[in-house]
Amino acid sequence: KNGSIVWTSDGTGSISQGNTLTPTYTANAADAGKTVILTMTITSTNTCNPNYATATYLVNVDPLPLAATNGSGNICANKSITLNNGAATAQYGSILWTEDGAGTITTGINTLQPTYVADLGDGGKTVNLTMTVTSTNSCSPNKATAVFPVVVNPVPMASITGTTTVTQ
């Protein structure tokens, strides 16, 4: 070895083992979706001119999946709710909705606008609709989740018990 090696990058991440032929680049969130250029500069300690050489290596930094919900819902136990456009956002992955209620997600389980049909057993409870976004790029199997709470109001119930005799 007649020289030194130094790695630099135009990204916001960090380089470890930057004075070897096998450095490690750790991307920062700001690098997501970009191509980071790693530049290796070798400087010679001999009398050759020029006394340095450079080489570049390109690193495509895939973004992690994103999931977000905005707001909440309010329905009756015998009704349904469909999330409006903008109530949920997802990026960089596939969508899957789940719920923790007695009802069912009937349509849109893999979209931004699922429909939940409440069961009478949901009355008086908050049902959480959870969106899980699973990365479909090289970051797989990373996941991101977001919750859309739905308050399910009970349906009014009336009952009569016993008998009454009315005399005139």
Secondary structure, DSSP 8 states (H G I E B T S, - for coil): --EEEEEEESSSSEEESTTSSS-EEE--GGGTTSEEEEEEEEEESSS-SS-EEEEEEEEE-----EEEE-S-EEEETT-EEE--TTSEEEESEEEEEEE-SSSEEEE-TTSSS-EEE--GGGTTEEEEEEEEEEE-STTTT-EEEEEEEEEEE--------S------
